[in-house]
Amino acid sequence: MNCHLFRKAITRRDMLRASACGFGHLVFSGLAGNAALGGAPPVAGSVPAPVTPIPVRAKRVIFLFMWGGPSHMDLFDPKPRLNTEAGKELLGQTVGSKKDKLGIVLGSPFTFRQHGQAGTWMNDLLPHLSRHADQMCVVRSIHTEGNAHGEALLRLHTGQANLVRPSVGSWVSYGLGRENENLPAFITISPPRGHGGVQNYGNAFLPANHQGMAIGSAEIPIAKAVVSNLGNAQLTPSRQRDQLELIQALNRRHLEAVGHDPRIEGLIANYELAFRMQSTMPAIMDLSDESSETLDLYGVGSKPTDNFGRQCLLARKFAERGVRYIQVSTDYTWDHHKKVKEGTVEECAKVDKPIAGLLEDLARRGLLEDTLVLWGGEFGRTPMVENGDGRNHHPQAFTMWMAGGGVRGGLTYGSTDDFGYSPVESPVHMHDLHATLLYILGIDHTRLTYRYAGRDFRLTDVHGNVAHDILA
């Protein structure tokens, strides 16, 4: 056969058209293989994390974000000396600060008790959560940079505040892929619209299919939130499928012309996912299929727990359907520059029962074993008074806790000085927290990279150490 003549007789486009069924078979085989492995089809240009010997302790993460910065010494890190020294000047040398005088000490108005077999200290405002003390790993020595909310939120959600970088959930999506082909790997429920906004759940330079799907926003009650354009009453599903195929054909033609473009590839994947979500998302968003006992467990239908209870219940529903990273956010209501007592009482009343309900519901469904629940804000609060009865921002030391897959329940890890100003034992930087989170998911944070602008980027930049001591 004259190969030169053969190439002339049949063009590349003819060959692709004639081979369409064969390619369809290959795609179907890939989908089936991925389903068997519990994953979603990889997107071209998105290289998953290399296989490592790290054991997978959790398959998913639920991050409960307390926007504004809860006061650690008023919740999980009691400091009796705050009360004995209240009204006195806090000296820098007392807490290892370079400053001579830091301000006037403000005592804590709350009482604390020890809970569980391990005796975890918790504020009395958390009676429901305290019953789960032996499932919680309380880390008292978190620290970060950024005295302003915007910088601190970006460091919490993306690892850095300079440049525009992918969010934690996007990195998890990139590293693990989708487990459910009808749902995204990353969903954020009621996300903050301020202090970084979309960057807090954005994909930045990662392919577009790794951006978090936002449901509502922090300022909107979740009961009123909708997923835009989820359905079209004017067109049948088959007609919508025809429209999608036309759009996708144009997208693929453009992709063929340019050869390789992660942006187009991500767009194609997102269009397909959006169509598939129509058959899955409405049932998840509808809470009418939940029993009255479950609704009560989360505080749904009661004040002041209804809103956050609905968010936590949605998080459980997404978790059991294979979403990899789910964030639930409060409104910007933990920023207590004044009236820290009244503010803390109000916020604890909103979230205590829903969070406890989430932990109980996950446990009884067998999901807590492989779900990491993370709680915390962007920073803590100062031991010094502000505005008479409030506390200022404090990134130097604060508390976050974890529960579920991969962590040692009943453990209090790290400590701060007598005033809660600085870590004095087992400090955990934000980069260390992110490295540990990825490690629990079976990912080596040093190898989860993406080439962009001539540099290999990663969530932890050039930092990060896994806190092995908190792992089960």
MOKAUR-V409959 format. One record per run of one state. SS is the DSSP state (hx for helix, st for strand, lp for the rest). FROM is the first residue (numbers start at 0). TO is the last residue. Records with the same first field share a line. If there is no record, write none. Layout:
SS=FROM-TO ; FROM-TO
This chain:
lp=0-1 ; 9-10 ; 18-18 ; 36-58 ; 65-70 ; 74-78 ; 84-87 ; 95-99 ; 105-110 ; 115-118 ; 123-125 ; 130-131 ; 143-147 ; 158-166 ; 176-184 ; 189-195 ; 201-206 ; 210-211 ; 215-220 ; 224-235 ; 258-260 ; 277-279 ; 285-285 ; 289-290 ; 298-304 ; 320-323 ; 329-338 ; 364-366 ; 376-378 ; 386-388 ; 394-396 ; 404-405 ; 407-409 ; 413-413 ; 416-421 ; 425-426 ; 440-448 ; 452-453 ; 457-466 ; 471-471
hx=2-8 ; 11-17 ; 19-35 ; 71-73 ; 79-83 ; 91-94 ; 126-129 ; 132-134 ; 148-157 ; 167-175 ; 196-200 ; 207-209 ; 221-223 ; 236-257 ; 261-276 ; 280-284 ; 286-288 ; 291-297 ; 305-319 ; 339-363 ; 367-369 ; 429-439 ; 467-469
st=59-64 ; 88-90 ; 100-104 ; 111-114 ; 119-122 ; 135-142 ; 185-188 ; 212-214 ; 324-328 ; 370-375 ; 379-385 ; 389-393 ; 397-403 ; 406-406 ; 410-412 ; 414-415 ; 422-424 ; 427-428 ; 449-451 ; 454-456 ; 470-470
